[in-house]
């Protein structure tokens, strides 16, 4: 029986039962590094590289801007607990090593956002990874979003996690 306290950082392992095929210790180290960085909000986005439904560059800019607004609002309220947004697009390509990189980016992220407008197979696999690992996120056709709310909710959880570690 473990004597680890729920307030202890080691209470919940970042490596749950099971693992994505081909994951190595280095992949879990990457995930742990992101989970331990409580002053950063990691957001990843999966979407089709080029779509007939939207301008990819503009969509990425708009989504990032919404999260930046939420982080800015958080920082205005919590001067002593400032956060930094780390926003990235999931990369496309082929190969086992690439899937591991995408999976660890999703698992290591605080929030995962996916555009499902095109029903792109790669995006659906990425969404499946996020759902499997319990990532808070959103899969939408970008008709309406609660970006600010979701980001602020996640920032609150990160602040609580940081408080638990300092006790």
C-alpha positions, 0 to 999 in steps of 0.5 A: 500500500502506498503512503504517497499523499494526494497532495504529493506531485508523485501521487498520480503518475504521468505514465498511466497503465498502458502506453501508446505503441512504440512509446519510450521513456524519452516520450514519457519524459517529454510528457512529464516536463510539460505536466510539471511546467505549471507556469505554461499553458500547452495547447495543441491543435489538429487540423487538415493542412489545407482545407477548402472550408477555411483558411488554415493560417487565419484559423490558427491565428484566430484560435491562438488569439482566443487562448492568448486573450484568456491567458492575458485575462488570467495574468491581469488577475493573478500578477504573482501567478503569471502564465505563458501560452505555448500554442502549436499545430500538430504536424503531419507526415508518415512513420511510427516516430512521427505518430509518437511525436504527435501522441506525446504532444497531445498527451503532454498538452493541457488542452487539445483542439481539433477541427473536424470540418473536413473529417480528415483521417489524421485529425480523427486519429489525433482526436482519438488519442486525445479522447483516450488519454482524457485531454480536455479539449474541443472538437468542433467545426468552429461555429461557436467556441468557449475558448476563453472559458476553457482556457481560464478553467484550465488555468485555474486547474493548473494554479490549483495543481501548483498550489498543491505542489508547494504545500 
